[in-house]
Amino acid sequence: MPTTTDFISELVRAANEIERLRAYETRRLLERAGVTIRDMREAAGIPSSRTAADAVVDLQAVQGRLFRGVATRDQAKVALLDAAAMIRDLHIMLDSGTEIDLLPGN
């Protein structure tokens, strides 16, 4: 099973070689990234906002544009790099043992 760092590398590599990827490959990577981010957030105790402000929603929007054939390569590249950065940050946080304590109403 690939490690988190392997997946981060795969996302960055894909972003750097975006012109070689087919839309369905990029969509699949973004889908995997979204699931990974949600799982890591859950493990860290970070609830999903389920609003347009949630960065995972942005990844899903690019997936949808790729499906419809209207996303640009630059949009796909940015989404892949954003996903890699989010996963990297969550990985660092989980490895450090940082605890999230959300106060009600915040």
C-alpha positions as CSV (number, residue, x, y, z in Angstrom):
1,M,0.0,0.0,0.0
2,P,1.4,3.4,-1.0
3,T,2.4,5.7,1.8
4,T,1.1,9.2,2.2
5,T,4.4,10.6,1.0
6,D,4.2,8.4,-2.1
7,F,0.8,9.8,-2.8
8,I,2.0,13.4,-2.3
9,S,4.8,12.7,-4.8
10,E,2.4,11.2,-7.2
11,L,0.2,14.3,-7.1
12,V,3.1,16.7,-7.6
13,R,4.5,14.6,-10.4
14,A,1.1,14.6,-12.1
15,A,0.9,18.3,-11.8
16,N,4.3,18.8,-13.3
17,E,3.4,16.4,-16.2
18,I,-0.2,17.6,-16.6
19,E,0.0,17.7,-20.4
20,R,0.7,13.9,-20.4
21,L,-2.4,13.1,-18.3
22,R,-5.8,12.3,-19.6
23,A,-8.7,14.1,-18.0
24,Y,-10.0,10.9,-16.4
25,E,-6.6,10.2,-14.8
26,T,-6.6,13.7,-13.3
27,R,-10.2,13.3,-12.1
28,R,-9.2,10.0,-10.4
29,L,-6.2,11.5,-8.6
30,L,-8.4,14.4,-7.4
31,E,-11.0,11.9,-6.2
32,R,-8.4,9.9,-4.3
33,A,-7.0,13.2,-2.9
34,G,-10.5,14.3,-1.6
35,V,-11.1,10.9,0.1
36,T,-7.6,11.0,1.6
37,I,-8.1,14.6,2.9
38,R,-11.5,13.7,4.4
39,D,-10.0,10.6,6.1
40,M,-7.0,12.5,7.5
41,R,-9.3,15.3,8.7
42,E,-11.5,12.8,10.5
43,A,-8.4,11.2,12.1
44,A,-7.3,14.7,13.3
45,G,-10.7,15.6,14.6
46,I,-11.3,18.3,12.0
47,P,-15.0,18.4,11.0
48,S,-15.9,19.1,7.4
49,S,-17.6,22.5,6.9
50,R,-19.5,21.1,3.9
51,T,-19.6,24.6,2.5
52,A,-18.1,26.3,-0.5
53,A,-15.3,27.5,1.8
54,D,-14.1,23.9,2.1
55,A,-11.0,23.4,-0.1
56,V,-12.2,19.8,-0.9
57,V,-15.2,21.4,-2.6
58,D,-12.8,23.2,-4.9
59,L,-11.2,19.9,-5.8
60,Q,-14.6,18.5,-6.6
61,A,-15.4,21.5,-8.7
62,V,-12.3,20.9,-10.8
63,Q,-13.2,17.2,-11.1
64,G,-16.7,18.2,-12.4
65,R,-15.1,20.7,-14.9
66,L,-12.7,18.0,-16.1
67,F,-15.7,15.6,-16.5
68,R,-17.5,18.2,-18.7
69,G,-14.3,18.9,-20.6
70,V,-14.2,22.6,-19.6
71,A,-11.3,22.6,-17.1
72,T,-8.0,24.0,-18.3
73,R,-4.7,22.3,-17.7
74,D,-3.7,25.1,-15.4
75,Q,-6.8,24.6,-13.2
76,A,-6.1,20.9,-13.0
77,K,-2.4,21.6,-12.1
78,V,-3.4,24.0,-9.4
79,A,-5.9,21.6,-7.9
80,L,-3.4,18.7,-7.9
81,L,-0.8,20.9,-6.1
82,D,-3.4,22.2,-3.7
83,A,-4.4,18.6,-2.8
84,A,-0.7,17.7,-2.3
85,A,-0.2,20.6,0.0
86,M,-3.3,19.8,2.1
87,I,-2.3,16.2,2.4
88,R,1.2,17.2,3.4
89,D,0.0,19.6,6.0
90,L,-2.4,17.0,7.5
91,H,0.3,14.4,7.4
92,I,2.7,16.6,9.4
93,M,0.0,17.5,11.9
94,L,-1.0,13.8,12.4
95,D,2.6,12.7,12.7
96,S,3.3,15.5,15.3
97,G,0.5,14.3,17.5
98,T,-1.1,17.8,17.5
99,E,-4.6,17.7,18.9
100,I,-7.5,19.7,17.6
101,D,-9.9,21.1,20.2
102,L,-12.8,22.9,18.7
103,L,-14.9,25.0,21.1
104,P,-18.6,25.1,20.5
105,G,-19.7,28.1,18.5
106,N,-16.3,28.6,16.9
